[in-house]
Amino acid sequence: MKTLIIFLLTLSSSILVAQKSVTWVGGTPGSETSWDEPRNWSDHHVPNEFSNVFIPDVSTSSFSNPTIKDGVIELNSLQIESTAKLTIQKMAKLIVYGDADGFYANNFEINGAFIVLDDINEMETDVKMALLKN
């Protein structure tokens, strides 16, 4: 009986930390581009290390691309549309534990740190070289 209870507690804990998908929407008044603003995300929660993040082209909706201003942001995976843009400022660090897809020279600005610990897919060679230099 004790083993069954421990198993159920372990199972429920793993369900609670399951990966979730979240999409950038941006445009919250006063915090239009703030990564840390919960209302800028489709589920109204700031992504964490269990999040699979998608950044779409917002040129026809909120017109507000995400900016990470400071601190350490950890994600499970990150996909950015080729016409979208992501900015990582000097005091910020973005760590992606899984896949990072869709990065091209015209859709991101990195002044801080961008670390991918798994696969970098669909990334231009000059972008990969720029990341290695940072």
DSSP file (Angstrom, degrees, kcal/mol; ACC not computed):
  #  RESIDUE AA STRUCTURE BP1 BP2  ACC     N-H-->O    O-->H-N    N-H-->O    O-->H-N    TCO  KAPPA ALPHA  PHI   PSI    X-CA   Y-CA   Z-CA
    1    1 A M     >        0   0    0      0, 0.0     4,-2.0     0, 0.0     5,-0.2   0.000 360.0 360.0 360.0 -42.4    0.0    0.0    0.0
    2    2 A K  H  >  +     0   0    0      1,-0.2     4,-2.1     2,-0.2     5,-0.2   0.892 360.0  51.4 -61.6 -40.5    2.9    2.4    0.9
    3    3 A T  H  > S+     0   0    0      1,-0.2     4,-2.5     2,-0.2    -1,-0.2   0.884 107.7  52.7 -63.8 -39.6    4.5    1.7   -2.5
    4    4 A L  H  > S+     0   0    0      2,-0.2     4,-2.4     1,-0.2    -1,-0.2   0.901 108.9  49.4 -63.9 -41.5    1.2    2.5   -4.3
    5    5 A I  H  X S+     0   0    0     -4,-2.0     4,-2.3     2,-0.2    -2,-0.2   0.918 111.5  48.5 -64.5 -44.0    0.9    5.8   -2.5
    6    6 A I  H  X S+     0   0    0     -4,-2.1     4,-2.4     1,-0.2    -2,-0.2   0.913 111.5  50.8 -62.7 -42.6    4.5    6.8   -3.4
    7    7 A F  H  X S+     0   0    0     -4,-2.5     4,-2.6     1,-0.2    -2,-0.2   0.923 110.7  48.1 -61.1 -44.9    3.9    5.8   -7.0
    8    8 A L  H  X S+     0   0    0     -4,-2.4     4,-2.5     2,-0.2    -1,-0.2   0.884 111.6  49.9 -65.2 -38.7    0.8    7.9   -7.2
    9    9 A L  H  X S+     0   0    0     -4,-2.3     4,-1.9     2,-0.2    -1,-0.2   0.905 112.3  47.7 -65.4 -40.9    2.5   10.9   -5.7
   10   10 A T  H  X S+     0   0    0     -4,-2.4     4,-2.0     2,-0.2    -2,-0.2   0.920 112.5  49.3 -64.7 -44.1    5.4   10.5   -8.1
   11   11 A L  H  X S+     0   0    0     -4,-2.6     4,-1.7     1,-0.2    -2,-0.2   0.915 111.5  48.1 -62.4 -44.8    3.0   10.2  -11.1
   12   12 A S  H  X S+     0   0    0     -4,-2.5     4,-1.7     1,-0.2    -1,-0.2   0.854 109.9  53.6 -67.8 -33.0    1.0   13.3  -10.1
   13   13 A S  H  X S+     0   0    0     -4,-1.9     4,-1.0     1,-0.2    -1,-0.2   0.902 108.5  48.8 -66.0 -40.6    4.2   15.3   -9.6
   14   14 A S  H  < S+     0   0    0     -4,-2.0     3,-0.2     1,-0.2    -1,-0.2   0.836 109.0  53.3 -70.1 -30.6    5.4   14.5  -13.1
   15   15 A I  H >< S+     0   0    0     -4,-1.7     3,-1.4     1,-0.2    -1,-0.2   0.879 104.1  56.8 -68.3 -37.5    2.0   15.4  -14.6
   16   16 A L  H 3< S+     0   0    0     -4,-1.7    -1,-0.2     1,-0.3    -2,-0.2   0.770 109.0  45.5 -65.8 -26.5    2.2   18.8  -12.8
   17   17 A V  T 3< S+     0   0    0     -4,-1.0    -1,-0.3    -3,-0.2    -2,-0.2   0.089  83.1 141.0-105.6  23.1    5.5   19.7  -14.5
   18   18 A A    <   -     0   0    0     -3,-1.4    32,-0.1     1,-0.1    -3,-0.1  -0.265  61.2 -95.2 -63.7 151.7    4.5   18.5  -18.0
   19   19 A Q        -     0   0    0     32,-0.1     2,-0.3    30,-0.0    32,-0.2  -0.372  43.3-163.7 -67.2 145.9    5.6   20.6  -20.9
   20   20 A K  E     -a   51   0A   0     30,-1.7    32,-3.5    -3,-0.1     2,-0.4  -0.968  15.7-128.0-132.7 149.6    3.2   23.2  -22.2
   21   21 A S  E     +a   52   0A   0     -2,-0.3     2,-0.3    30,-0.2    32,-0.2  -0.790  29.3 177.6 -96.0 138.9    3.0   25.2  -25.5
   22   22 A V  E     -a   53   0A   0     30,-2.3    32,-2.2    -2,-0.4     2,-0.4  -0.998  14.4-150.7-143.5 143.3    2.7   28.9  -25.3
   23   23 A T  E     -a   54   0A   0     -2,-0.3    19,-2.5    30,-0.2     2,-0.3  -0.926  20.5-119.1-119.4 138.7    2.5   31.6  -27.9
   24   24 A W  B     +E   41   0B   0     30,-2.2    17,-0.2    -2,-0.4    16,-0.1  -0.552  36.0 163.1 -70.7 133.3    3.7   35.2  -27.8
   25   25 A V        +     0   0    0     15,-3.1    37,-0.3    -2,-0.3    39,-0.3   0.632  21.5 178.9-117.9 -35.7    0.8   37.7  -28.3
   26   26 A G        +     0   0    0     14,-1.8     7,-0.2    11,-0.2     6,-0.1   0.111  37.2 104.3  63.0-179.4    2.4   41.0  -27.0
   27   27 A G        +     0   0    0      5,-2.2     5,-0.3     1,-0.3     6,-0.1   0.495  35.9 157.8  89.7   5.5    0.7   44.4  -26.9
   28   28 A T    >   -     0   0    0      3,-0.5     3,-2.5     4,-0.3    -1,-0.3  -0.491  55.5-101.6 -64.2 124.5   -0.2   44.7  -23.2
   29   29 A P  T 3  S+     0   0    0      0, 0.0    -1,-0.1     0, 0.0     0, 0.0  -0.206 105.8   9.3 -52.0 128.2   -0.6   48.5  -22.6
   30   30 A G  T 3  S+     0   0    0     -3,-0.1    -2,-0.1     1,-0.0     3,-0.1   0.172 135.2  50.1  86.6 -17.3    2.5   49.8  -20.9
   31   31 A S    X   +     0   0    0     -3,-2.5     3,-1.1     1,-0.1    -3,-0.5  -0.166  64.8 148.7-141.1  40.2    4.4   46.5  -21.3
   32   32 A E  T 3  S+     0   0    0      1,-0.3    -5,-2.2    -5,-0.3    -4,-0.3   0.793  81.3  23.8 -52.0 -38.4    3.9   45.9  -25.1
   33   33 A T  T 3  S+     0   0    0     -7,-0.2    34,-2.8    -6,-0.1     2,-0.4   0.356  88.6 128.6-111.5   4.3    7.2   44.1  -25.6
   34   34 A S  B X   -f   67   0C   0     -3,-1.1     3,-1.3    32,-0.2     6,-0.2  -0.485  43.6-160.7 -73.2 117.7    8.0   42.8  -22.1
   35   35 A W  T 3  S+     0   0    0     32,-1.9    -1,-0.2    -2,-0.4    33,-0.1   0.847  91.9  58.7 -59.4 -35.4    8.8   39.1  -22.0
   36   36 A D  T 3  S+     0   0    0     31,-0.3    -1,-0.2    10,-0.1    10,-0.2   0.406  79.3 101.9 -81.1   2.1    8.0   39.1  -18.2
   37   37 A E    X   -     0   0    0     -3,-1.3     3,-2.1    -6,-0.2   -11,-0.2  -0.789  61.6-154.4 -89.9 112.4    4.4   40.4  -18.7
   38   38 A P  G >  S+     0   0    0      0, 0.0     3,-1.7     0, 0.0     6,-0.3   0.831  91.7  61.7 -55.7 -35.0    2.0   37.4  -18.3
   39   39 A R  G 3  S+     0   0    0      1,-0.3     5,-0.1     5,-0.2    -3,-0.0   0.587  90.6  69.7 -71.7  -7.6   -0.7   39.1  -20.4
   40   40 A N  G <  S+     0   0    0     -3,-2.1   -15,-3.1    -6,-0.2   -14,-1.8   0.401  91.5  76.2 -84.8   3.0    1.7   39.1  -23.4
   41   41 A W  B X  S-E   24   0B   0     -3,-1.7     3,-1.7   -17,-0.2   -17,-0.2  -0.873  87.4-120.7-118.3 148.9    1.4   35.3  -23.5
   42   42 A S  T 3  S+     0   0    0    -19,-2.5   -18,-0.1    -2,-0.3    -1,-0.1   0.782 115.8  38.2 -58.4 -30.9   -1.5   33.1  -24.9
   43   43 A D  T 3  S-     0   0    0      2,-0.3    -1,-0.3   -20,-0.2     3,-0.1   0.327 111.1-117.0-103.6   7.8   -2.0   31.4  -21.5
   44   44 A H  S <  S+     0   0    0     -3,-1.7     2,-0.4    -6,-0.3    -5,-0.2   0.794  82.1 107.5  60.7  31.9   -1.4   34.5  -19.4
   45   45 A H  S    S-     0   0    0     -7,-0.3    -2,-0.3    -8,-0.1    -1,-0.2  -0.997  75.9-115.2-135.0 138.6    1.7   32.9  -17.8
   46   46 A V        -     0   0    0     -2,-0.4   -10,-0.1   -10,-0.2   -11,-0.0  -0.569  45.4-106.0 -69.9 131.7    5.3   33.8  -18.3
   47   47 A P        -     0   0    0      0, 0.0     2,-0.2     0, 0.0    27,-0.2  -0.170  41.4-173.7 -59.9 152.3    7.1   30.8  -19.9
   48   48 A N    >   -     0   0    0     25,-0.1     3,-2.3    -3,-0.1    28,-0.6  -0.638  47.7 -66.4-132.8-167.8    9.4   28.6  -17.8
   49   49 A E  T 3  S+     0   0    0      1,-0.3    26,-0.2    26,-0.2    48,-0.1   0.593 130.8  53.5 -64.5 -10.0   11.8   25.7  -18.3
   50   50 A F  T 3  S+     0   0    0     24,-0.2   -30,-1.7    25,-0.1     2,-0.3   0.384  89.5 107.5-100.5   2.1    8.9   23.4  -19.2
   51   51 A S  E <   -a   20   0A   0     -3,-2.3    25,-2.0    23,-0.3    26,-1.7  -0.620  57.7-152.5 -91.4 138.7    7.5   25.7  -21.9
   52   52 A N  E     -ab  21  77A   0    -32,-3.5   -30,-2.3    -2,-0.3     2,-0.4  -0.934  30.5-156.5-101.6 106.2    7.6   25.1  -25.7
   53   53 A V  E     -ab  22  78A   0     24,-2.6    26,-2.6    -2,-0.7     2,-0.4  -0.694  16.1-169.5 -98.2 135.8    7.5   28.7  -26.9
   54   54 A F  E     -ab  23  79A   0    -32,-2.2   -30,-2.2    -2,-0.4    26,-0.2  -0.990   3.9-164.7-121.1 126.9    6.4   29.9  -30.3
   55   55 A I  E     - b   0  80A   0     24,-2.6    26,-2.8    -2,-0.4    29,-0.2  -0.931  16.6-168.2-112.5 108.8    7.0   33.5  -31.4
   56   56 A P        -     0   0    0      0, 0.0     2,-0.6     0, 0.0    29,-0.3  -0.319  35.8 -84.0 -88.5 173.7    4.8   34.4  -34.4
   57   57 A D        -     0   0    0     27,-0.2     3,-0.3     1,-0.1    27,-0.1  -0.699  41.3-176.4 -73.5 120.4    4.9   37.4  -36.8
   58   58 A V    > > +     0   0    0     -2,-0.6     5,-2.4    25,-0.2     3,-1.3   0.157  48.5 112.9-105.9  17.0    3.0   40.1  -35.0
   59   59 A S  T 3 5S+     0   0    0      1,-0.3    -1,-0.2     3,-0.1    -2,-0.0   0.662  85.7  37.7 -67.3 -15.1    3.2   42.6  -37.8
   60   60 A T  T 3 5S+     0   0    0     -3,-0.3    -1,-0.3     0, 0.0    -2,-0.1   0.334 125.9  32.7-114.4   6.0   -0.6   42.4  -38.4
   61   61 A S  T < 5S-     0   0    0     -3,-1.3    -3,-0.1   -36,-0.0    -2,-0.1   0.444 130.7  -7.4-123.0 -96.8   -1.7   42.1  -34.8
   62   62 A S  T   5S-     0   0    0    -37,-0.3    -3,-0.1     2,-0.1     3,-0.1   0.683  70.7-143.9 -83.5 -17.7   -0.1   43.7  -31.7
   63   63 A F      < +     0   0    0     -5,-2.4     2,-0.6     1,-0.2    -4,-0.1   0.673  62.7 122.4  61.2  18.6    3.0   45.0  -33.6
   64   64 A S        -     0   0    0    -39,-0.3    -1,-0.2    -6,-0.2    -2,-0.1  -0.900  46.7-164.1-120.7 103.8    5.0   44.2  -30.4
   65   65 A N        -     0   0    0     -2,-0.6    21,-0.1     1,-0.1   -38,-0.1  -0.573  34.2 -96.5 -82.0 148.2    7.9   41.8  -30.7
   66   66 A P        -     0   0    0      0, 0.0    21,-2.0     0, 0.0     2,-0.4  -0.347  35.7-167.7 -70.5 143.5    9.2   40.3  -27.5
   67   67 A T  E     -fg  34  87C   0    -34,-2.8   -32,-1.9    19,-0.2     2,-0.7  -0.997  12.9-153.3-130.0 127.1   12.2   41.7  -25.6
   68   68 A I  E     + g   0  88C   0     19,-2.9    21,-2.9    -2,-0.4    24,-0.2  -0.898  17.7 179.8 -97.5 112.5   14.1   40.0  -22.8
   69   69 A K  E     -     0   0C   0     -2,-0.7    22,-0.6     1,-0.2     2,-0.3   0.888  54.4 -22.7 -85.6 -42.1   15.5   42.9  -20.7
   70   70 A D  E    S+ g   0  91C   0     20,-0.1    22,-0.3    21,-0.1    -1,-0.2  -0.967  91.6  48.6-160.9 171.9   17.3   41.1  -17.9
   71   71 A G  E    S- g   0  92C   0     20,-1.5    22,-2.4    -2,-0.3     2,-0.5  -0.218  84.8 -58.3  84.4-176.4   17.6   38.0  -15.9
   72   72 A V  E     - g   0  93C   0     20,-0.2     2,-0.5    22,-0.1    22,-0.2  -0.931  44.7-166.2-110.6 124.0   17.8   34.3  -16.9
   73   73 A I  E     - g   0  94C   0     20,-3.1    22,-3.2    -2,-0.5     2,-0.4  -0.941   4.7-165.6-110.2 128.3   15.0   32.9  -19.0
   74   74 A E  E     + g   0  95C   0     -2,-0.5     2,-0.3   -27,-0.2   -23,-0.3  -0.956  10.4 175.0-117.9 132.9   14.9   29.1  -19.3
   75   75 A L  E     - g   0  96C   0     20,-2.5    22,-2.8    -2,-0.4    23,-0.3  -0.933  35.7-138.7-132.5 154.7   12.7   27.3  -21.9
   76   76 A N  S    S-     0   0    0    -25,-2.0    22,-2.1   -28,-0.6     2,-0.3   0.930  89.3 -12.6 -74.7 -48.9   12.2   23.7  -23.0
   77   77 A S  E     -b   52   0A   0    -26,-1.7   -24,-2.6    21,-0.2     2,-0.4  -0.975  59.9-153.0-149.6 162.4   12.1   24.7  -26.7
   78   78 A L  E     -bc  53 100A   0     21,-2.4    23,-2.7    -2,-0.3     2,-0.4  -0.985   9.2-179.8-143.1 126.8   11.8   27.9  -28.9
   79   79 A Q  E     -bc  54 101A   0    -26,-2.6   -24,-2.6    -2,-0.4     2,-0.4  -0.997   7.3-170.8-125.7 130.8   10.5   28.3  -32.4
   80   80 A I  E     -b   55   0A   0     21,-2.3     6,-0.0    -2,-0.4    27,-0.0  -0.983  25.3-120.4-124.5 130.0   10.4   31.7  -34.0
   81   81 A E    >   -     0   0    0    -26,-2.8     3,-2.0    -2,-0.4    -2,-0.0  -0.343  29.4-115.1 -64.2 148.0    8.6   32.5  -37.3
   82   82 A S  T 3  S+     0   0    0      1,-0.3    -1,-0.1    21,-0.1    24,-0.1   0.739 116.3  44.6 -61.5 -23.3   11.0   33.7  -40.0
   83   83 A T  T 3  S+     0   0    0      2,-0.0    -1,-0.3    24,-0.0   -25,-0.2   0.349  98.7  91.2-101.7   5.1    9.3   37.1  -40.1
   84   84 A A    <   -     0   0    0     -3,-2.0     2,-0.3   -29,-0.2   -27,-0.2  -0.378  64.8-141.6 -89.7 174.3    9.1   37.5  -36.3
   85   85 A K        -     0   0    0    -29,-0.3     2,-0.4    -2,-0.1    23,-0.2  -1.000  12.5-169.8-142.5 142.4   11.8   39.2  -34.1
   86   86 A L  E     - h   0 108C   0     21,-1.5    23,-2.5    -2,-0.3     2,-0.4  -0.998   8.2-160.1-129.7 133.7   13.2   38.5  -30.7
   87   87 A T  E     -gh  67 109C   0    -21,-2.0   -19,-2.9    -2,-0.4     2,-0.5  -0.961   5.3-170.3-116.5 130.9   15.5   40.8  -28.8
   88   88 A I  E     -gh  68 110C   0     21,-3.2    23,-3.3    -2,-0.4    24,-1.2  -0.962  21.0-147.0-118.0 110.8   17.8   39.7  -25.9
   89   89 A Q  E >   -     0   0C   0    -21,-2.9     3,-2.1    -2,-0.5    24,-0.3  -0.198  29.1 -92.2 -78.8 170.9   19.3   42.8  -24.1
   90   90 A K  E 3  S+     0   0C   0      1,-0.3   -20,-0.1    22,-0.2    -1,-0.1   0.785 122.3  46.7 -54.3 -39.3   22.7   43.0  -22.5
   91   91 A M  E 3  S+g   70   0C   0    -22,-0.6   -20,-1.5    21,-0.1     2,-0.3   0.252 100.3  91.1 -90.5  13.7   21.7   42.0  -19.0
   92   92 A A  E <   -g   71   0C   0     -3,-2.1    21,-2.1   -22,-0.3     2,-0.4  -0.783  51.8-166.3-114.2 153.7   19.7   39.0  -20.2
   93   93 A K  E     -gi  72 113C   0    -22,-2.4   -20,-3.1    -2,-0.3     2,-0.5  -0.990   4.8-162.1-137.5 127.6   20.4   35.3  -20.8
   94   94 A L  E     -gi  73 114C   0     19,-2.8    21,-3.3    -2,-0.4     2,-0.5  -0.952   7.7-171.3-111.3 123.3   18.1   32.9  -22.7
   95   95 A I  E     -gi  74 115C   0    -22,-3.2   -20,-2.5    -2,-0.5     2,-0.5  -0.965   3.7-168.9-116.4 125.5   18.7   29.2  -22.2
   96   96 A V  E     -gi  75 116C   0     19,-3.0    21,-3.0    -2,-0.5    22,-0.4  -0.967   5.6-170.0-115.3 119.7   16.9   26.7  -24.4
   97   97 A Y  S    S+     0   0    0    -22,-2.8   -21,-0.2    -2,-0.5   -20,-0.2   0.737  73.7  23.9 -82.2 -23.7   17.2   23.1  -23.2
   98   98 A G  S    S-     0   0    0    -22,-2.1    20,-0.8   -23,-0.3   -21,-0.2   0.103 112.3 -16.7-112.7-134.7   15.6   21.5  -26.3
   99   99 A D        -     0   0    0     19,-0.2   -21,-2.4    18,-0.1     2,-0.4  -0.444  43.2-162.3 -79.6 146.8   15.3   22.6  -29.9
  100  100 A A  E     -cd  78 120A   0     19,-1.9    21,-2.3   -23,-0.2     2,-0.4  -0.984  21.5-178.5-125.3 117.2   15.6   26.1  -31.2
  101  101 A D  E     +cd  79 121A   0    -23,-2.7   -21,-2.3    -2,-0.4    21,-0.2  -0.899  46.8  22.2-122.9 145.3   14.1   26.6  -34.6
  102  102 A G        +     0   0    0     19,-0.7     2,-0.5    -2,-0.4    21,-0.2   0.689  65.5 154.6  87.5  22.2   13.7   29.4  -37.2
  103  103 A F        +     0   0    0     18,-0.6    21,-1.2    19,-0.2     2,-0.3  -0.738  10.8 166.1 -91.2 126.8   16.5   31.8  -36.3
  104  104 A Y    >   -     0   0    0     -2,-0.5     3,-1.9    19,-0.2     4,-0.3  -0.900  50.0-102.3-132.5 160.6   17.8   34.0  -39.2
  105  105 A A  T 3  S+     0   0    0     -2,-0.3     3,-0.4     1,-0.3    -2,-0.0   0.767 118.3  50.8 -56.5 -28.4   20.0   37.1  -39.2
  106  106 A N  T 3  S+     0   0    0      1,-0.2    -1,-0.3   -24,-0.1     3,-0.0   0.513 103.8  57.2 -90.9  -3.4   17.0   39.4  -39.7
  107  107 A N  S <  S+     0   0    0     -3,-1.9   -21,-1.5   -22,-0.1     2,-0.3   0.261 100.8  43.2-118.8  17.0   14.8   38.1  -36.9
  108  108 A F  E     -h   86   0C   0     -3,-0.4     2,-0.4    -4,-0.3   -21,-0.2  -0.990  51.2-158.6-154.6 154.6   16.7   38.5  -33.7
  109  109 A E  E     -h   87   0C   0    -23,-2.5   -21,-3.2    -2,-0.3     2,-0.6  -0.983  14.9-169.7-131.2 119.0   19.0   40.9  -31.9
  110  110 A I  E     +h   88   0C   0     -2,-0.4   -21,-0.2   -23,-0.2     4,-0.1  -0.933  28.9 147.0-117.4 115.0   21.3   39.5  -29.2
  111  111 A N  S    S+     0   0    0    -23,-3.3   -22,-0.2    -2,-0.6    -1,-0.1   0.498  77.7  39.9-111.9 -15.6   23.2   41.7  -26.9
  112  112 A G  S    S-     0   0    0    -24,-1.2     2,-0.4     1,-0.1   -19,-0.2   0.288 109.2 -55.5-101.6-130.9   23.1   39.3  -23.9
  113  113 A A  E     -i   93   0C   0    -21,-2.1   -19,-2.8   -24,-0.3     2,-0.4  -0.953  35.8-172.6-124.9 141.1   23.5   35.5  -24.0
  114  114 A F  E     -i   94   0C   0     -2,-0.4     2,-0.5   -21,-0.2   -19,-0.2  -0.971  13.1-178.6-131.3 114.9   21.6   32.9  -26.0
  115  115 A I  E     -i   95   0C   0    -21,-3.3   -19,-3.0    -2,-0.4     2,-0.5  -0.965  10.3-170.8-122.2 125.7   22.4   29.3  -25.1
  116  116 A V  E     -i   96   0C   0     -2,-0.5   -19,-0.2   -21,-0.2     4,-0.1  -0.973   2.9-173.4-115.6 123.2   21.0   26.2  -26.8
  117  117 A L  S    S+     0   0    0    -21,-3.0   -20,-0.2    -2,-0.5   -18,-0.1   0.461  73.6  24.6 -97.5  -1.8   21.8   22.9  -25.0
  118  118 A D  S    S-     0   0    0    -20,-0.8     2,-0.4   -22,-0.4   -19,-0.2   0.202 113.7 -12.5-125.3-112.5   20.3   20.6  -27.6
  119  119 A D        -     0   0    0    -21,-0.1   -19,-1.9    -2,-0.0     2,-0.7  -0.792  40.5-156.9-105.9 139.6   19.6   21.1  -31.4
  120  120 A I  E     -d  100   0A   0     -2,-0.4     3,-0.3   -21,-0.2     2,-0.3  -0.946  27.1-176.4-108.8 108.1   19.8   24.3  -33.4
  121  121 A N  E     +d  101   0A   0    -21,-2.3   -19,-0.7    -2,-0.7   -18,-0.6  -0.725  55.6   8.7-106.2 154.6   17.6   23.7  -36.4
  122  122 A E  S    S+     0   0    0     -2,-0.3     2,-0.4   -21,-0.2   -19,-0.2   0.879  86.1 143.1  47.8  51.0   16.9   25.9  -39.4
  123  123 A M        -     0   0    0     -3,-0.3   -19,-0.2   -21,-0.2    -1,-0.2  -0.981  53.3-115.5-123.7 131.0   19.5   28.5  -38.5
  124  124 A E     >  -     0   0    0    -21,-1.2     4,-2.0    -2,-0.4     3,-0.5  -0.285  25.4-120.1 -61.5 147.7   21.7   30.4  -41.0
  125  125 A T  H  > S+     0   0    0      1,-0.2     4,-2.2     2,-0.2     5,-0.2   0.880 113.0  53.4 -58.7 -41.7   25.4   29.7  -40.7
  126  126 A D  H  > S+     0   0    0      1,-0.2     4,-1.8     2,-0.2    -1,-0.2   0.821 108.0  52.0 -66.0 -28.5   26.3   33.3  -40.1
  127  127 A V  H  > S+     0   0    0     -3,-0.5     4,-2.2     2,-0.2    -1,-0.2   0.912 107.8  50.8 -70.8 -43.0   23.8   33.3  -37.2
  128  128 A K  H  X S+     0   0    0     -4,-2.0     4,-1.9     1,-0.2    -2,-0.2   0.904 110.6  49.7 -60.2 -41.0   25.4   30.2  -35.7
  129  129 A M  H  X S+     0   0    0     -4,-2.2     4,-1.5     1,-0.2    -1,-0.2   0.892 109.0  51.8 -65.7 -39.5   28.8   31.9  -35.9
  130  130 A A  H  X S+     0   0    0     -4,-1.8     4,-1.3     1,-0.2    -1,-0.2   0.880 108.9  51.2 -64.3 -37.4   27.5   35.0  -34.2
  131  131 A L  H  < S+     0   0    0     -4,-2.2    -1,-0.2     1,-0.2    -2,-0.2   0.890 106.4  53.8 -67.4 -38.2   26.1   32.9  -31.4
  132  132 A L  H  < S+     0   0    0     -4,-1.9    -1,-0.2     1,-0.2    -2,-0.2   0.831 107.6  51.9 -64.9 -31.0   29.4   31.2  -30.9
  133  133 A K  H  <        0   0    0     -4,-1.5    -1,-0.2     1,-0.2    -2,-0.2   0.812 360.0 360.0 -74.0 -30.4   31.1   34.6  -30.5
  134  134 A N     <        0   0    0     -4,-1.3    -1,-0.2    -3,-0.2    -2,-0.2   0.488 360.0 360.0 -76.9 360.0   28.7   35.8  -27.8
